[in-house]
Amino acid sequence: MTAAPMSGGTEVGTPRAGVGREGPGVPASGRPASRAHAVDWGRARCLARDVPPLAVACRPLGEVLARPLAALTDLPPFDSSAMDGWAVAGAGPWRLRGRGVPAGAQPPPLGDGTAVPIATGARLPSGAGAVLRREHGEVDARSGMLLDRTAGPGSLAPGRDIRPRGQESRAGDILLPAGTTVTPAVLGLAAAAGYDRLTAHRRPVVELLVLGDELLESGLPRDGRVRDALGPLLPHWLSGQGGADVTGRRLVSDDFRPLYEALRDSTADVVVTTGSTAAGPVDFLHDALARLGARLLVDSVAVRPGHPMLLAELPPRADGRPRRLVGLPGNPLAAVAGTVTLAVPLLRRLGGHPDTEPLRAPCAAALPGHPKDTRLLPVRRSAGEVAALPFDGPAMLRGLAVADGLAVVPPGGVVAGGDVEVLPVPGPCPAR
């Protein structure tokens, strides 16, 4: 969708005339929602997940199977040797036949009372009933017969050290369900099962726009300006917890035009913004969305910190593919609350990840709650219990830095010993 030409000085302070069609809990005015219109925290996460997954035929690590992985062949596809040694037929001692069976060869049949050297993984000759390990056998120097040094004649059990055909699976068996993350082991299993390509949901592409003239990208805070904490923090969270490819990250000044143009021109599946979600003098996100004709789905959530967050449908790309926006508050811990509330559920659903059972744990001590809103508190688990951490204000990250979870505290709080849902936080950042 192309907007009419703009005059830079006229739109900046104009009242909002509405932001597309209103979604659940969104006031018709298009302005930030009042307390009466704030969406319940659980409902907001459901709305974020209410999207169809992306799909593409590929074989990438970190993506998710779009279809169940069914075996195209038996695994193993034939009886094979589990050890280096000799394939033997009948009771020993055995007369040696042939020069050996390497992996990948088609061996001739083996007659009763005979043996042939065989490599691990090689196809078992027809007629062979067991494999004698290399360390268990020896060839008699005088007779040339193969002997089992571990037991008497005829005692090698049938099937010993043989991987029978179909031991792991039969053709048509479901090896992995849809929604399984494609890991190196999954790729190996798929190749063994006969696949050249996998049908997987591609990872959603995210562009991160960090809004604010007060933000510095390096050095100490100075002259009333502060360091950007969300630019370094959010990409790892969005990729680690959301399964996204964060392909762009940039600072955008507090002005209507650059924000409008950044949203208009982005080709990402999801645009994530930080700041400008409230109604301050330089908060232009709602105005930019209105000019774009975006549709607001969530405008404010009943959660602390982070309630002035939003979720919107942007006009589609030129190729017709949908785009979405998650607007996060500018305060660091509030932005993290918005990330786990809206961004992570949205990205995981787009990437085809299945919903997981919530993790619950008892509280070591009472967790204070907000009178009406859900509260997200940094916590640390010890001996199976969770305990709240200090420095949990919306602008603070010190508590989150040592947390291993975020407790979802319902309105009114949780008493000591009561169970609370705990959202995971990302682990160590990947090495560069």
Secondary structure per residue as TSV (DSSP state, phi and psi in degrees):
chain	resnum	aa	ss	phi	psi
A	1	M	-	360.0	131.1
A	2	T	-	-107.0	129.3
A	3	A	-	-84.5	158.6
A	4	A	-	-66.5	155.6
A	5	P	-	-55.6	145.0
A	6	M	-	-112.6	151.8
A	7	S	-	-107.6	119.2
A	8	G	T	-54.4	-30.7
A	9	G	T	-90.8	-9.5
A	10	T	T	-94.8	-32.0
A	11	E	S	-81.0	-22.5
A	12	V	T	-56.5	-42.5
A	13	G	T	-108.5	11.0
A	14	T	-	-71.4	145.6
A	15	P	-	-65.2	152.4
A	16	R	-	-77.8	134.2
A	17	A	-	-101.0	14.5
A	18	G	-	114.0	149.7
A	19	V	-	-117.6	85.3
A	20	G	S	58.6	-152.9
A	21	R	S	-82.9	143.8
A	22	E	-	-82.3	136.8
A	23	G	-	-93.2	-175.4
A	24	P	T	-57.7	128.7
A	25	G	T	80.1	8.0
A	26	V	-	-102.7	123.7
A	27	P	-	-69.1	149.2
A	28	A	T	-64.4	-22.2
A	29	S	T	-68.7	-21.6
A	30	G	-	81.5	-4.7
A	31	R	S	-80.2	163.6
A	32	P	-	-52.7	138.7
A	33	A	-	-66.1	146.4
A	34	S	-	-80.0	174.4
A	35	R	G	-56.1	-34.1
A	36	A	G	-67.5	-22.5
A	37	H	G	-103.2	0.7
A	38	A	-	-63.0	133.5
A	39	V	E	-79.3	137.8
A	40	D	E	-55.3	144.3
A	41	W	H	-58.9	-47.8
A	42	G	H	-63.6	-39.4
A	43	R	H	-64.3	-38.4
A	44	A	H	-61.8	-42.3
A	45	R	H	-66.5	-35.5
A	46	C	H	-65.1	-40.9
A	47	L	H	-64.1	-38.0
A	48	A	H	-65.0	-31.6
A	49	R	H	-84.4	-5.8
A	50	D	-	-83.2	62.6
A	51	V	S	-140.4	151.4
A	52	P	-	-78.3	146.0
A	53	P	-	-69.5	156.1
A	54	L	-	-80.2	151.0
A	55	A	-	-144.0	143.8
A	56	V	E	-161.4	149.5
A	57	A	E	-82.9	119.3
A	58	C	E	-166.2	179.7
A	59	R	-	-138.5	56.3
A	60	P	-	-97.7	148.0
A	61	L	T	-68.8	144.2
A	62	G	T	88.6	-11.5
A	63	E	-	-89.1	-178.6
A	64	V	E	-126.2	135.3
A	65	L	E	-59.8	130.0
A	66	A	S	-86.4	-18.6
A	67	R	S	-134.9	157.1
A	68	P	-	-60.4	145.2
A	69	L	E	-92.9	106.7
A	70	A	E	-100.5	139.9
A	71	A	-	-65.9	129.8
A	72	L	S	-88.1	-7.0
A	73	T	S	-154.0	167.1
A	74	D	-	-67.1	146.4
A	75	L	B	-124.2	118.0
A	76	P	S	-63.5	158.4
A	77	P	S	-77.7	-7.2
A	78	F	S	-157.4	162.3
A	79	D	-	-62.8	131.1
A	80	S	E	-139.9	164.7
A	81	S	E	-82.3	135.0
A	82	A	S	-89.8	-6.6
A	83	M	S	-145.4	156.2
A	84	D	S	-70.3	138.5
A	85	G	E	165.4	-133.0
A	86	W	E	-132.5	133.8
A	87	A	E	-80.4	128.6
A	88	V	E	-122.8	148.6
A	89	A	-	-121.4	123.7
A	90	G	S	77.1	-167.2
A	91	A	S	-84.1	149.4
A	92	G	S	-86.4	173.4
A	93	P	S	-68.3	163.9
A	94	W	E	-122.2	146.0
A	95	R	E	-89.8	131.4
A	96	L	E	-75.0	139.1
A	97	R	-	-131.6	134.9
A	98	G	S	77.7	173.3
A	99	R	S	-94.3	-10.8
A	100	G	-	132.1	161.3
A	101	V	B	-117.0	102.8
A	102	P	-	-79.5	163.1
A	103	A	T	-62.1	137.2
A	104	G	T	94.8	-8.2
A	105	A	-	-89.9	158.0
A	106	Q	-	-104.5	100.0
A	107	P	-	-78.9	152.3
A	108	P	-	-75.0	162.4
A	109	P	-	-60.1	156.8
A	110	L	-	-116.2	125.9
A	111	G	-	-81.1	160.4
A	112	D	T	-60.3	136.0
A	113	G	T	82.0	12.9
A	114	T	E	-122.2	166.2
A	115	A	E	-145.6	158.4
A	116	V	E	-143.0	136.6
A	117	P	E	-57.9	144.7
A	118	I	E	-145.7	145.4
A	119	A	-	-96.4	156.6
A	120	T	T	-58.0	130.9
A	121	G	T	87.8	-8.6
A	122	A	-	-73.0	151.9
A	123	R	B	-67.6	135.1
A	124	L	-	-76.2	134.1
A	125	P	-	-65.3	144.7
A	126	S	T	-62.7	141.8
A	127	G	T	97.1	-21.9
A	128	A	-	-76.8	139.1
A	129	G	-	-114.4	-9.3
A	130	A	E	-164.6	170.5
A	131	V	E	-122.6	128.9
A	132	L	E	-95.4	118.4
A	133	R	E	-60.8	150.5
A	134	R	G	-56.6	-41.0
A	135	E	G	-75.9	-10.6
A	136	H	G	-100.5	-8.6
A	137	G	E	-117.7	160.4
A	138	E	E	-151.2	151.6
A	139	V	E	-99.4	122.9
A	140	D	-	-66.1	127.7
A	141	A	T	-65.8	-32.9
A	142	R	T	-83.3	-46.8
A	143	S	T	-91.0	-20.4
A	144	G	-	75.9	9.9
A	145	M	E	-87.4	147.8
A	146	L	E	-85.6	129.1
A	147	L	E	-117.8	147.6
A	148	D	E	-93.5	111.7
A	149	R	T	-78.6	-8.4
A	150	T	T	-94.2	-14.3
A	151	A	S	-158.7	177.6
A	152	G	-	-78.0	176.1
A	153	P	T	-58.1	138.7
A	154	G	T	77.0	9.3
A	155	S	-	-96.9	-3.1
A	156	L	S	-71.5	117.0
A	157	A	-	-66.8	139.1
A	158	P	T	-59.1	138.1
A	159	G	T	85.3	-1.9
A	160	R	T	-60.3	127.4
A	161	D	T	56.0	35.6
A	162	I	E	-113.4	134.2
A	163	R	E	-92.6	103.5
A	164	P	-	-71.0	149.9
A	165	R	T	-55.6	132.6
A	166	G	T	76.9	13.0
A	167	Q	S	-60.0	-40.0
A	168	E	S	-87.5	-40.1
A	169	S	B	-165.8	160.6
A	170	R	-	-106.3	154.1
A	171	A	T	-53.9	131.5
A	172	G	T	96.0	-16.3
A	173	D	-	-63.4	142.4
A	174	I	E	-81.1	112.3
A	175	L	E	-81.4	-41.2
A	176	L	E	-144.5	142.6
A	177	P	-	-80.2	161.9
A	178	A	T	-59.0	144.3
A	179	G	T	97.4	-4.9
A	180	T	-	-73.8	132.4
A	181	T	B	-68.4	135.1
A	182	V	-	-80.5	105.7
A	183	T	-	-107.3	173.1
A	184	P	H	-55.9	-38.6
A	185	A	H	-65.8	-37.3
A	186	V	H	-64.8	-42.3
A	187	L	H	-61.0	-41.8
A	188	G	H	-64.4	-43.8
A	189	L	H	-62.7	-42.4
A	190	A	H	-62.9	-41.9
A	191	A	H	-63.7	-43.5
A	192	A	H	-62.0	-32.5
A	193	A	T	-83.7	0.0
A	194	G	T	107.1	7.3
A	195	Y	-	-88.6	139.9
A	196	D	S	-98.9	-28.8
A	197	R	-	-140.7	155.6
A	198	L	E	-118.7	146.7
A	199	T	E	-94.3	112.1
A	200	A	E	-133.9	151.6
A	201	H	E	-72.9	129.2
A	202	R	-	-73.3	158.4
A	203	R	-	-72.6	132.0
A	204	P	-	-64.4	142.0
A	205	V	E	-92.5	130.7
A	206	V	E	-121.0	137.2
A	207	E	E	-113.1	129.5
A	208	L	E	-104.0	121.4
A	209	L	E	-111.5	115.0
A	210	V	E	-99.0	114.4
A	211	L	E	-97.1	137.8
A	212	G	-	144.7	120.5
A	213	D	T	-71.5	-16.6
A	214	E	T	-84.9	0.0
A	215	L	E	-93.6	136.9
A	216	L	E	-110.8	145.0
A	217	E	S	-96.8	-7.5
A	218	S	S	-157.9	163.9
A	219	G	S	78.1	-175.3
A	220	L	-	-81.9	151.0
A	221	P	-	-56.1	142.2
A	222	R	B	-162.0	153.1
A	223	D	T	53.5	40.6
A	224	G	T	78.3	4.2
A	225	R	B	-106.8	154.9
A	226	V	E	-126.9	161.4
A	227	R	E	-72.7	144.8
A	228	D	-	-74.8	111.3
A	229	A	S	-91.8	-25.7
A	230	L	H	-80.4	-30.1
A	231	G	H	-58.4	-45.3
A	232	P	H	-74.2	-30.8
A	233	L	H	-79.7	-47.9
A	234	L	H	-70.4	-37.7
A	235	P	H	-56.5	-41.1
A	236	H	H	-67.7	-35.8
A	237	W	H	-68.6	-43.6
A	238	L	H	-67.9	-34.6
A	239	S	H	-82.9	-40.9
A	240	G	H	-72.7	-47.2
A	241	Q	T	-90.5	-34.7
A	242	G	T	-93.3	-14.0
A	243	G	-	70.5	28.8
A	244	A	-	-99.0	159.3
A	245	D	E	-98.6	108.3
A	246	V	E	-87.9	101.4
A	247	T	E	-97.0	-12.4
A	248	G	E	-146.0	141.8
A	249	R	E	-148.7	121.4
A	250	R	E	-152.3	154.8
A	251	L	E	-82.7	139.1
A	252	V	E	-124.7	133.0
A	253	S	-	-72.2	161.5
A	254	D	S	-79.1	75.7
A	255	D	S	-150.5	149.1
A	256	F	H	-64.5	-49.2
A	257	R	H	-61.4	-52.7
A	258	P	H	-61.1	-34.7
A	259	L	H	-68.1	-46.7
A	260	Y	H	-57.5	-46.9
A	261	E	H	-66.5	-37.9
A	262	A	H	-63.4	-42.3
A	263	L	H	-69.7	-40.5
A	264	R	H	-63.3	-40.6
A	265	D	H	-92.5	-10.4
A	266	S	-	-65.9	135.7
A	267	T	-	-105.1	8.7
A	268	A	S	-70.2	156.1
A	269	D	S	-65.4	-38.0
A	270	V	E	-135.9	128.6
A	271	V	E	-100.1	126.6
A	272	V	E	-111.2	124.8
A	273	T	E	-114.6	154.7
A	274	T	E	-123.4	130.5
A	275	G	S	86.9	170.3
A	276	S	-	69.6	19.5
A	277	T	-	-91.8	-9.7
A	278	A	S	-95.7	-146.6
A	279	A	-	-129.0	36.6
A	280	G	-	-75.3	175.0
A	281	P	T	-65.7	-22.7
A	282	V	T	-119.2	25.2
A	283	D	-	-94.4	97.5
A	284	F	-	-106.1	8.0
A	285	L	H	-63.8	-44.9
A	286	H	H	-63.5	-39.6
A	287	D	H	-62.4	-43.1
A	288	A	H	-64.8	-40.1
A	289	L	H	-64.9	-38.6
A	290	A	H	-62.9	-44.7
A	291	R	H	-64.3	-34.7
A	292	L	H	-73.2	-18.9
A	293	G	T	78.5	30.1
A	294	A	-	-71.5	160.0
A	295	R	E	-111.1	117.8
A	296	L	E	-78.7	129.4
A	297	L	E	-102.8	-37.6
A	298	V	E	-136.9	128.9
A	299	D	E	-136.2	88.2
A	300	S	-	94.3	134.8
A	301	V	E	-127.8	141.5
A	302	A	E	-77.0	72.1
A	303	V	E	-145.3	146.7
A	304	R	E	-128.3	131.5
A	305	P	S	-77.0	172.0
A	306	G	-	102.4	12.4
A	307	H	-	-61.9	-31.1
A	308	P	S	-82.2	59.0
A	309	M	-	-106.0	162.5
A	310	L	E	-149.4	159.0
A	311	L	E	-132.9	131.1
A	312	A	E	-142.9	153.5
A	313	E	E	-95.2	120.9
A	314	L	E	-86.7	159.4
A	315	P	-	-55.8	143.4
A	316	P	-	-65.5	164.3
A	317	R	-	-69.7	172.7
A	318	A	T	-60.4	-29.4
A	319	D	T	-85.7	5.4
A	320	G	S	88.8	-4.7
A	321	R	-	-73.2	140.2
A	322	P	-	-71.1	154.9
A	323	R	E	-131.0	148.7
A	324	R	E	-134.5	158.9
A	325	L	E	-129.7	135.8
A	326	V	E	-115.3	118.1
A	327	G	E	-97.9	116.0
A	328	L	E	-100.4	147.4
A	329	P	-	-61.7	162.8
A	330	G	S	-82.8	-26.3
A	331	N	S	-66.1	136.7
A	332	P	H	-56.4	-54.4
A	333	L	H	-68.4	-32.7
A	334	A	H	-64.2	-38.2
A	335	A	H	-65.5	-37.9
A	336	V	H	-64.1	-39.8
A	337	A	H	-60.5	-41.2
A	338	G	H	-66.6	-34.1
A	339	T	I	-63.4	-48.1
A	340	V	I	-75.0	-22.9
A	341	T	I	-80.9	-46.0
A	342	L	I	-115.9	-49.0
A	343	A	I	-67.4	-49.6
A	344	V	H	-63.5	-48.3
A	345	P	H	-59.0	-40.4
A	346	L	H	-62.5	-49.9
A	347	L	H	-66.0	-39.3
A	348	R	H	-65.5	-37.7
A	349	R	H	-69.7	-41.0
A	350	L	H	-60.7	-37.4
A	351	G	T	-81.0	-1.1
A	352	G	T	84.0	10.0
A	353	H	-	-70.9	134.7
A	354	P	-	-73.7	155.8
A	355	D	-	-65.8	142.0
A	356	T	-	-108.7	157.0
A	357	E	-	-67.2	133.7
A	358	P	-	-61.3	141.9
A	359	L	E	-85.1	127.8
A	360	R	E	-123.9	147.0
A	361	A	E	-149.3	151.5
A	362	P	E	-74.9	154.3
A	363	C	B	-91.6	132.1
A	364	A	S	-69.0	-31.3
A	365	A	S	-145.2	165.7
A	366	A	-	-58.8	140.6
A	367	L	B	-106.4	117.1
A	368	P	-	-68.5	144.0
A	369	G	-	-121.1	168.3
A	370	H	-	-81.7	149.8
A	371	P	S	-59.4	-35.7
A	372	K	S	-123.9	-23.4
A	373	D	S	-106.1	157.2
A	374	T	E	-66.1	146.9
A	375	R	E	-124.9	136.4
A	376	L	E	-108.4	116.7
A	377	L	E	-117.5	131.4
A	378	P	E	-63.6	131.3
A	379	V	E	-135.7	163.8
A	380	R	E	-129.6	138.6
A	381	R	E	-95.2	138.1
A	382	S	E	-151.2	131.1
A	383	A	T	52.9	37.1
A	384	G	T	80.5	0.5
A	385	E	E	-117.0	158.8
A	386	V	E	-111.4	146.2
A	387	A	E	-133.9	138.9
A	388	A	E	-68.1	151.0
A	389	L	-	-109.7	151.9
A	390	P	S	-73.3	177.4
A	391	F	-	60.0	58.1
A	392	D	-	-112.7	20.5
A	393	G	S	-69.6	159.1
A	394	P	T	-61.1	-25.0
A	395	A	T	-96.9	4.6
A	396	M	-	-104.6	148.5
A	397	L	-	-126.0	-3.2
A	398	R	H	-63.3	-42.5
A	399	G	H	-66.5	-42.8
A	400	L	H	-63.2	-31.4
A	401	A	H	-63.6	-24.8
A	402	V	T	-111.5	6.0
A	403	A	-	-82.3	153.3
A	404	D	S	-117.1	13.2
A	405	G	E	-173.7	167.4
A	406	L	E	-119.4	117.3
A	407	A	E	-78.1	133.7
A	408	V	E	-94.2	95.4
A	409	V	E	-92.8	118.7
A	410	P	-	-71.1	164.9
A	411	P	T	-52.0	134.0
A	412	G	T	95.8	-18.6
A	413	G	-	93.2	-177.8
A	414	V	B	-130.3	133.3
A	415	V	-	-76.2	160.4
A	416	A	T	-57.2	132.7
A	417	G	T	88.2	-14.2
A	418	G	-	-74.6	152.4
A	419	D	E	-80.6	145.4
A	420	V	E	-139.4	144.2
A	421	E	E	-72.9	139.5
A	422	V	E	-125.1	121.2
A	423	L	E	-87.4	138.6
A	424	P	E	-73.2	156.2
A	425	V	-	-115.4	155.6
A	426	P	-	-62.1	150.9
A	427	G	-	-83.5	-157.8
A	428	P	S	-58.1	144.7
A	429	C	-	-67.8	146.0
A	430	P	-	-63.9	145.1
A	431	A	-	-67.3	146.7
A	432	R	-	-101.1	360.0
